[in-house]
Amino acid sequence: MRYAIVSDIHANLPAWKTVLTDIADMRADKIICLGDVVGYGSQPVEVLESVYRVVNVTLMGNHDAAVCGKLDPDTFSPRAKAAVLRHREQLSQTGIDWLSRLPLLLTTPGFRCAHGDFSDPAAYHYIIEPEHALPSWKATHEQLLFVGHSHLPGIFVIGASGTPHFIDPCDFQLEEGKRYIVNPGSVGYPRVGDCRSSYCLYDDATRTLVYRQLPFDDELYRQSLRDAGLEDDPWLERHTSRRLLPGVREQLSFAKPTLTLAGQPPQKPAAAARTRPPPARTHLLAFAALALCAAGAATLAAFSAGRGTGQTSLAVSVPAFDLPALAAYPLAPPDKNLLPPLPDSLTPDGRLAGWRYAFEDRTQQAFSMGLRQASLTLRIRNTGTRKAQLESPLIDLAGTGIRNLRLRGRIRKSEPFSGTVFYQLLSYTASPDGSLRQSRVDAYEMRTSKRKLSPPAAERDVGIRLVRPVTHVRFCIEAAFDGTLEIEQPCLMNDLKGATP
């Protein structure tokens, strides 16, 4: 028997249709849904009707429980609560009654399923870290367990050592002496990794499991949100911004001109289809209006660093824009640099591709690119003591299991130079609703190197242990100086040896 295990559809009809098509192509015999058919999305009626018709067994997720009145939505985030109340209004009593009858558990001869963990299924505990899996194994005897809820695809394994560990999504065959908890990921709300719809196939005859991760029509989903008067989800904005294809030609209309009949006003041409979505707006970094009092108080866009370290806002030297997040998963070799490369030039509109920078006074500060010992360097030249800032995109660590990072960097200070330069690593934690909260800042002053380098240089090679549960990090350079600063390519990598500064 080939089972398709799906979870967390969350009223996303385009994603659900994509997965259903793939399930049909893969010739699955039965479909099992681990819950959260509704919640968040804009089409709960259509999705629920489809699930009722084609899914063999559906379990009750926490959003399903809230919609049918078995769970208090006040415990949810504001966005999730609003969706629960909206879906209650959209669904018929028949639909709500069906949700209320959904079971919490499914037990078969070869495996067991739940939405959250198995120690208390009605409490909907998350299984995110390996130690979170222990209560479920203690409460069951089956070798193979399936759970959803976290939207994080992957496998928790425990063997003879008794120490659980997490494995990124991969195809595998069950081994004797080991137990598994498999999360198929989310169909309709995949807020981790590359944001593809994810599910898995289990063949109980060959005891093999296969992951399927599929791109869906995110623009169609965005349109359904807009039609319902809803804003884009943060993960969707990040996902869409990463999938933008640059235009190679200007937009032209190839529609045949419409003839105007005598006595009738000319018809308005159909609006040209939008070739790219609107720019993404992240909730973590805000651009605001900053009034500058100088010769008439010109208004410039301001960049709020939000570091909590006391620095002032800096005037943005380029048009305000957001950086799409970088996914560290799948993690390549341990020495892979997670930071984007420094570009060899600025873009025509003055941006630094892959990075974001800010100056205190654009008229007294300038960027340039150069080479030193065949390595690209970024030069910032200040006239008088001025502040400057350079920051990377958010780096999504979901699915990597990274616990230790190593930060390496070198700067050079051409004489005369006075001031300070700090390298910083900002850590963030993702809430179940997808929002991010800054949890920590590790700052390292770039002091003069012990080695004699010309011009004088400062170096850092430091290990950083991430405090759980860090899900995202960002690298930032904060500087206040007079003179010329050269920045060599910084490096942030997985530190397999552990963080030992």
FIZAMAR-492235 format. One record per residue (C-alpha): residue number from 1; y negated, x, z. Coordinates in pm, 1 decimal, always signed. Each point is the difference from the previous one (the first is absolute). Layout:
BEGIN
NUM:Y:X:Z
...
//
This chain:
BEGIN
1:+0.0:+0.0:+0.0
2:-342.5:+135.0:-98.6
3:-278.0:-113.4:+233.0
4:-370.9:+22.3:-79.9
5:-182.5:+52.6:+331.4
6:-369.1:-95.4:-16.3
7:-267.4:-37.8:+266.4
8:-368.7:-66.2:+63.8
9:-90.0:-186.2:-319.9
10:-320.3:-126.5:+164.7
11:-92.7:-267.0:-257.2
12:-45.9:+255.4:-280.5
13:+136.0:-187.5:-300.5
14:-48.1:+272.5:-268.3
15:+190.0:+253.9:+211.9
16:+275.9:-250.8:+81.7
17:+47.5:-85.0:-369.0
18:+26.8:+371.3:-82.9
19:+269.9:+50.5:+262.0
20:+190.1:-313.5:-102.2
21:+12.9:+120.5:-360.2
22:+136.3:+335.1:+113.4
23:+258.5:-165.5:+227.1
24:+124.4:-199.3:-298.6
25:+20.9:+315.8:-212.6
26:+192.6:+179.6:+276.3
27:+253.8:-286.1:+15.7
28:-23.5:-61.0:+373.2
29:+241.9:-264.4:+128.0
30:-207.5:-119.5:+295.3
31:-357.4:+37.6:+125.5
32:-82.8:+39.2:+369.4
33:-363.0:-19.0:+115.7
34:-77.2:+161.8:+335.0
35:-305.8:-219.0:+60.7
36:-376.7:-25.5:-38.4
37:+6.4:-210.9:-313.6
38:-353.7:-114.8:+84.5
39:-305.8:+166.8:+151.7
40:-287.8:+202.6:-148.7
41:+33.9:-104.4:-367.1
42:-151.8:-281.8:-201.8
43:+303.1:-191.9:-134.1
44:+221.1:-107.3:+290.8
45:+107.9:-328.8:-160.3
46:+124.5:+155.2:-325.0
47:+175.7:+288.3:+176.3
48:+163.5:-222.3:+262.6
49:+127.3:-240.9:-265.2
50:+151.1:+288.4:-196.9
51:+162.4:+157.8:+305.9
52:+145.8:-335.8:+103.4
53:+150.8:-42.0:-345.8
54:+152.2:+345.4:-70.4
55:+48.0:+187.6:+329.1
56:+337.9:-46.6:+167.7
57:-110.9:+80.1:+357.2
58:-354.5:+25.2:+135.3
59:-81.5:+118.6:+352.6
60:-309.2:-87.2:+201.8
61:-270.7:+263.9:+6.8
62:-289.3:+6.8:+243.4
63:-244.5:-141.3:-259.6
64:+248.3:-277.1:-82.7
65:+30.7:-74.4:+371.7
66:-378.5:-15.6:+39.5
67:-44.8:-234.5:-296.6
68:+261.4:-244.9:+132.0
69:-143.5:+12.0:+353.7
70:+263.8:+208.5:+177.5
71:-228.6:+299.3:+52.3
72:-362.3:+12.0:+115.2
73:-217.8:+138.1:-284.3
74:-257.3:+116.2:+255.9
75:+217.1:+309.6:+42.2
76:-58.5:+87.0:-367.3
77:-283.9:+197.2:-157.2
78:-294.9:-212.0:-121.6
79:+111.6:+29.4:-363.7
80:+360.6:-94.3:+80.8
81:-105.5:-288.2:+224.8
82:-229.9:-141.8:-267.8
83:+287.9:+7.6:-248.8
84:+231.5:-181.4:+242.4
85:-250.7:-281.2:+50.5
86:-67.7:-20.1:-373.6
87:+370.1:-20.3:-84.5
88:+55.0:-274.9:+255.8
89:-253.9:-207.4:-191.2
90:+155.5:+75.3:-338.8
91:+367.4:-66.8:+79.9
92:+149.2:-347.1:+20.7
93:+176.0:-116.0:+314.0
94:+329.4:+43.3:-185.3
95:-79.3:+368.0:-58.9
96:-107.0:+57.3:+360.5
97:+313.3:-174.3:+127.5
98:+217.2:+225.8:-215.4
99:-174.7:+308.6:+138.3
100:+58.3:-126.0:+354.6
101:+377.0:-18.5:-60.2
102:+37.2:+356.7:-127.5
103:+234.8:+216.7:+213.0
104:-101.3:+324.1:+169.9
105:+327.0:+182.2:-76.8
106:+262.6:+20.4:-270.2
107:+343.0:+140.8:+83.9
108:+257.1:+77.8:-269.4
109:+334.6:+183.7:+26.7
110:-161.7:+324.4:-120.3
111:-363.5:-2.2:+113.0
112:-265.5:-182.0:+200.4
113:-359.8:-95.2:-86.6
114:-320.0:-79.0:+191.9
115:-372.4:+8.4:-67.5
116:-93.2:+226.6:+292.3
117:+231.1:+184.5:+236.1
118:+327.3:-137.6:+137.5
119:-57.3:+44.3:+373.0
120:-228.8:-305.8:+8.7
121:-31.4:-152.2:-350.5
122:-251.5:-265.8:+106.1
123:-238.5:+268.4:+132.3
124:-27.8:+165.8:-342.8
125:-11.5:+359.5:+122.0
126:-78.7:+260.3:-265.9
127:+241.8:+278.0:-90.2
128:-227.7:+277.4:-120.6
129:+104.8:+316.0:+183.6
130:+364.3:+115.1:+34.6
131:+3.3:-73.3:+373.2
132:-100.0:-361.6:-74.0
133:+342.5:-45.8:-163.6
134:+201.8:+71.9:+314.8
135:-28.5:-349.7:+161.0
136:+128.1:-162.1:-320.5
137:+305.0:+224.1:-16.6
138:+65.5:-64.8:+366.9
139:-16.0:-377.9:-55.7
140:+240.1:-1.6:-300.0
141:+330.1:+149.5:-109.4
142:-30.5:-14.8:-381.5
143:-30.3:+324.7:-190.8
144:-269.9:-136.1:-231.7
145:-310.2:-193.5:+105.9
146:-285.3:-128.4:-218.1
147:-354.4:-59.2:+130.3
148:-344.6:-64.3:-148.8
149:-332.0:-60.0:+178.8
150:-156.3:+350.1:-15.8
151:-28.6:+3.5:-382.8
152:+117.4:+363.1:+20.0
153:+301.2:+58.7:-227.1
154:+251.8:+248.2:+132.7
155:+318.1:+60.1:+197.1
156:+54.5:+74.8:+367.0
157:+326.3:+188.5:+61.5
158:+190.3:+98.4:+311.7
159:+317.1:+207.9:+4.6
160:+214.1:+205.7:+233.4
161:-300.8:+180.6:+146.3
162:-137.5:-326.8:+137.6
163:-348.2:+91.3:-123.4
164:-150.0:-251.6:-244.1
165:-201.8:+114.6:-298.1
166:-186.5:-154.6:-292.5
167:+81.5:+52.3:-368.7
168:-232.0:-89.7:-283.7
169:+121.8:-267.7:-244.0
170:+297.6:+132.3:-196.9
171:+327.8:-117.2:-147.7
172:+299.6:+78.3:+222.1
173:+353.8:-92.2:+97.8
174:+91.5:-92.1:+356.2
175:+178.8:+278.0:+186.7
176:+251.7:-38.3:+277.9
177:-129.9:+92.6:+344.2
178:-357.7:-94.2:-82.9
179:-202.2:-316.9:+54.0
180:-294.5:-114.5:-208.9
181:-306.9:-221.5:+27.7
182:-139.9:-63.5:-347.2
183:-348.3:-134.7:-69.9
184:-31.1:-111.9:-364.2
185:-380.1:+11.9:+14.8
186:-234.1:-279.4:-104.4
187:+5.6:-204.1:-319.3
188:-350.5:-142.6:+17.9
189:-198.5:+209.1:+247.4
190:+104.2:+363.5:-65.3
191:-282.6:+175.3:+180.8
192:+168.9:+343.4:+17.0
193:+87.4:+269.8:-251.3
194:-86.8:-90.2:-358.4
195:-18.7:-371.3:+83.9
196:+291.3:-115.4:-213.9
197:+211.7:-304.0:+75.2
198:+309.4:+125.4:+176.3
199:+344.0:-146.5:+65.2
200:+358.5:+127.4:+10.5
201:+346.0:-85.6:-131.5
202:+312.8:+32.3:+214.9
203:+351.6:-1.7:-145.6
204:+249.4:-71.4:+276.6
205:+295.8:+102.0:-220.7
206:-125.3:+354.2:-68.6
207:-205.6:+11.2:+323.5
208:-298.2:+130.3:-196.0
209:-369.1:-82.0:+32.2
210:-259.8:+33.7:-277.0
211:-379.8:-25.9:+41.5
212:-208.2:-171.7:-266.4
213:-377.7:+59.9:+0.0
214:-195.5:-176.8:-272.5
215:-363.4:-23.2:-113.3
216:-130.6:-355.9:-13.4
217:-302.4:-160.0:-165.9
218:-256.2:+80.2:+268.4
219:-289.1:-130.0:-211.0
220:+168.7:-340.5:-25.1
221:+44.5:+4.6:+378.1
222:-365.7:+97.8:+47.2
223:-101.2:-288.0:-225.3
224:+206.6:-243.2:+207.4
225:-179.6:+124.8:+311.6
226:-339.3:-46.1:-164.1
227:+94.5:-347.5:-123.5
228:+85.7:-91.4:+358.9
229:-333.3:+137.2:+123.6
230:+164.9:+295.5:+174.4
231:-94.7:+366.6:+11.7
232:+231.5:+277.9:-111.9
233:+224.7:+153.9:+261.8
234:-88.2:+362.9:+90.7
235:+335.6:+134.1:-122.2
236:-46.5:-182.7:-330.6
237:-343.4:+153.3:-52.1
238:+140.1:+349.3:+56.8
239:+295.1:-73.7:-227.7
240:-212.8:-136.9:-283.6
241:-246.5:+288.9:+14.9
242:+288.7:+244.5:-46.8
243:+124.4:-184.0:-309.4
244:-325.2:-11.2:-193.1
245:+33.3:+124.1:-357.2
246:-317.0:+160.0:-133.6
247:-140.1:-156.2:-313.6
248:+15.2:+220.5:-309.8
249:-224.3:-223.7:-210.2
250:-273.8:-252.8:+61.6
251:+98.7:-364.6:+42.1
252:-6.4:-191.2:-328.8
253:+75.6:-361.5:-83.8
254:+249.4:-56.1:-281.1
255:-25.4:-379.1:+14.1
256:-90.8:-177.0:-323.3
257:-361.0:-129.6:+11.3
258:-28.5:-369.9:+75.9
259:-173.9:-206.6:-269.8
260:-285.1:-224.2:+114.7
261:+6.3:-354.6:-135.9
262:-321.4:-160.6:-115.8
263:-174.0:-188.7:+274.2
264:+200.2:+165.7:+280.0
265:-118.3:+278.0:+227.1
266:+175.6:+333.1:-52.7
267:+301.5:+52.6:+225.0
268:-17.3:+271.0:+254.9
269:+246.3:+284.0:-66.3
270:+285.2:+34.7:+245.9
271:-66.9:+250.9:+270.8
272:+155.1:+336.6:-71.3
273:+306.1:+67.1:+208.2
274:-65.5:+235.7:+283.2
275:+152.6:+334.1:-84.0
276:+4.3:+131.1:+352.9
277:-19.2:-150.5:+345.7
278:-311.9:+32.0:+211.9
279:-30.9:+318.9:+202.0
280:+208.3:+3.6:+315.2
281:-181.1:-30.6:+330.5
282:+168.8:+153.9:+302.5
283:-51.3:-128.0:+352.7
284:+10.7:+352.2:+143.6
285:-314.6:+155.0:-161.6
286:-324.6:-192.0:-58.6
287:-299.4:+76.4:-217.9
288:-321.1:-153.5:+130.1
289:-371.0:+8.6:-83.9
290:-185.8:+285.4:+170.8
291:-377.7:-11.3:+17.3
292:-149.5:+345.5:-43.2
293:-361.5:+39.6:+110.8
294:-151.1:+239.7:-250.5
295:-274.4:-77.7:-248.3
296:+50.8:-370.7:-9.9
297:+339.3:-25.5:+176.0
298:+242.4:+5.8:-294.0
299:+328.2:-180.5:+66.5
300:+321.7:+193.0:-58.1
301:+367.0:-85.7:+59.4
302:+129.1:+150.1:+321.0
303:+338.6:+122.2:+96.2
304:+118.2:-82.2:+350.9
305:+260.7:+255.6:+97.3
306:+123.0:-202.9:+298.7
307:+131.0:+305.0:+180.4
308:-138.6:-64.5:+344.8
309:-105.8:+366.5:+21.0
310:-373.5:-59.1:+10.1
311:-100.4:+105.3:-351.2
312:-263.8:-196.6:-188.1
313:+55.3:-194.7:-320.4
314:-44.9:+195.9:-319.7
315:-163.8:-114.8:-319.7
316:+257.7:-35.0:-273.2
317:-69.0:+224.7:-294.5
318:+200.0:-213.5:-244.9
319:+46.0:-375.4:-49.2
320:+203.3:-157.0:+279.2
321:+371.1:-11.3:-82.6
322:+332.9:-18.6:+175.8
323:+289.4:+240.1:-32.2
324:+342.3:-151.3:-63.5
325:+248.1:+99.4:+270.1
326:+262.4:+263.7:-77.9
327:+364.6:-70.4:+81.9
328:+181.7:+293.9:+157.3
329:+327.2:-178.1:-75.7
330:+223.4:+108.2:-161.8
331:-55.1:+336.5:+162.9
332:+59.1:+295.0:-229.6
333:+82.1:+351.8:+131.9
334:-129.6:+75.3:+351.7
335:-267.0:+233.0:-139.3
336:-153.7:-274.8:-213.2
337:-373.4:-28.3:+57.8
338:-79.4:-361.0:+90.5
339:-369.2:+49.9:-84.6
340:-129.0:-48.5:-355.2
341:-105.8:+313.7:-189.7
342:-363.9:+96.8:-13.6
343:-127.7:-79.0:-351.3
344:-152.9:+265.7:-221.6
345:-313.9:-206.7:-62.5
346:-185.4:-314.0:+99.3
347:+45.4:-319.5:-198.4
348:-290.0:-109.5:-226.2
349:-123.7:-239.5:+269.8
350:-0.4:+275.8:+262.2
351:+327.4:-76.5:+178.4
352:+255.5:+248.0:+124.4
353:+325.8:-135.3:-144.4
354:+252.4:-78.2:+271.2
355:-247.7:+63.7:+283.3
356:-313.5:-152.1:+148.5
357:-300.6:+197.5:+116.1
358:-331.6:-71.3:+167.8
359:-322.2:+195.6:+44.7
360:-280.6:-40.1:+250.6
361:-272.3:+82.2:-255.4
362:+106.6:+10.5:-364.4
363:-320.8:+174.4:-104.0
364:+77.8:+298.3:+223.7
365:+378.1:+17.8:-55.8
366:+215.4:+64.9:-305.1
367:+364.1:+30.4:-106.6
368:+146.6:+253.1:-240.7
369:+347.6:+121.1:-93.3
370:+114.6:+358.3:-23.3
371:+291.6:+241.4:+3.2
372:+80.8:+261.2:+259.2
373:+310.3:+212.1:-43.1
374:+119.4:-245.4:-267.5
375:-21.1:-292.2:+247.5
376:-234.1:-292.2:-47.7
377:-266.6:-35.6:+266.9
378:-252.4:-269.6:+73.4
379:-348.5:+130.5:+83.1
380:-257.8:-194.3:+200.3
381:-348.0:+153.1:+7.0
382:-246.7:-123.8:+262.6
383:-368.8:+79.8:+14.4
384:-70.7:-16.5:+370.9
385:+247.2:-136.1:+254.7
386:+154.8:-311.1:-149.8
387:+313.0:-205.4:+65.2
388:+278.6:-43.3:-253.3
389:+331.3:-176.7:+3.9
390:+312.8:+4.0:-215.7
391:+297.6:-230.0:+49.8
392:+334.6:-69.7:-159.4
393:+153.9:-340.1:-71.0
394:+215.9:-166.0:+262.5
395:+352.4:+142.9:-10.2
396:+267.0:-263.2:+62.9
397:+291.3:+153.7:+194.5
398:+218.0:-312.5:-11.6
399:+364.3:+79.8:-66.2
400:-38.1:+377.5:+39.6
401:+93.2:+36.5:+366.2
402:-263.1:+274.5:+31.0
403:-74.1:+85.9:+362.4
404:-159.1:+343.7:-38.5
405:-260.3:+118.5:-248.3
406:-136.6:+345.8:-73.8
407:-362.2:+39.5:-102.5
408:-109.5:+317.8:-177.2
409:-336.7:+85.9:-140.3
410:-252.6:+273.3:-66.7
411:-374.1:-4.8:-46.0
412:-242.7:+277.0:-85.3
413:-356.0:+30.9:+125.4
414:-224.3:+192.5:-235.7
415:-267.9:+190.9:+191.6
416:-249.2:-108.1:+118.5
417:+184.8:-293.6:+158.9
418:-52.1:-187.4:+323.5
419:+166.0:-315.6:+126.9
420:+338.7:-154.8:+77.7
421:+291.6:-132.9:-201.6
422:+279.4:-220.4:+139.6
423:+330.4:-96.5:-158.9
424:+122.8:-336.8:+127.3
425:+315.7:-208.0:-26.8
426:-53.3:-369.6:+68.5
427:+306.1:-204.9:+101.0
428:+38.0:-376.2:-48.8
429:+250.1:-260.8:+114.4
430:+94.4:-302.6:-209.4
431:+29.6:-337.4:+169.2
432:+268.9:-246.4:-111.8
433:-267.2:-185.9:-200.1
434:-77.4:+314.9:-201.7
435:-336.8:+86.0:+156.6
436:-63.1:+360.4:+108.3
437:-144.3:+126.3:+326.4
438:-118.6:+357.5:+52.0
439:+197.5:+143.5:+288.9
440:-86.8:+369.0:+18.8
441:-215.5:+282.9:-138.4
442:+121.3:+361.4:+5.0
443:-296.6:+232.4:-63.9
444:+12.7:+376.1:-60.4
445:-306.9:+219.0:-33.3
446:+23.3:+246.4:-285.8
447:-97.6:+322.8:+172.5
448:-22.5:+347.1:-155.8
449:+337.1:+143.8:-97.1
450:+142.5:+303.1:+177.6
451:+76.2:+146.5:-340.4
452:-279.7:+179.5:-179.0
453:-77.0:-210.9:-306.1
454:-296.4:+11.3:-231.7
455:-201.1:-210.8:+29.9
456:+78.6:-79.0:+367.3
457:+266.0:-269.8:+25.5
458:+149.3:-238.2:+251.6
459:+365.4:-102.6:-7.9
460:+217.3:-257.0:+175.0
461:+377.1:-47.3:+9.0
462:+76.6:-262.4:+262.6
463:+289.9:-231.9:+77.3
464:-79.6:-360.1:+90.1
465:+246.6:-227.6:+172.9
466:-58.4:-364.3:-90.0
467:-3.2:-245.4:+288.1
468:+219.9:-298.1:-78.9
469:-42.7:-234.8:-170.8
470:-238.6:+173.2:-244.5
471:+33.9:-154.5:-347.7
472:-295.1:+154.5:-189.7
473:-209.0:+317.0:+19.3
474:-316.7:+123.5:-166.0
475:-139.1:+354.0:-32.9
476:-373.2:+54.5:+45.6
477:-240.5:+294.6:+2.2
478:-316.5:-38.8:+209.6
479:-265.1:+270.3:-39.6
480:-360.1:+66.5:+106.1
481:-134.8:+329.6:-133.5
482:-265.0:+195.1:-186.8
483:+122.4:+215.7:-288.0
484:+298.0:-12.9:-235.4
485:+344.8:-118.0:+104.1
486:+308.8:+60.3:-216.4
487:+301.1:-225.1:+62.6
488:+341.1:+105.6:-128.9
489:+271.4:-259.0:-67.2
490:+105.5:-141.0:+340.5
491:+368.6:-68.8:+59.2
492:+168.0:-267.1:+212.0
493:+379.6:-2.0:-0.4
494:+305.3:-120.2:+187.8
495:+73.6:+251.3:+277.5
496:+376.7:-0.4:+43.8
497:-18.0:+271.3:+268.8
498:-213.0:-214.6:+228.4
499:-364.1:+14.3:+101.0
500:-73.5:+323.0:+179.8
501:-367.8:+89.1:-31.1
//
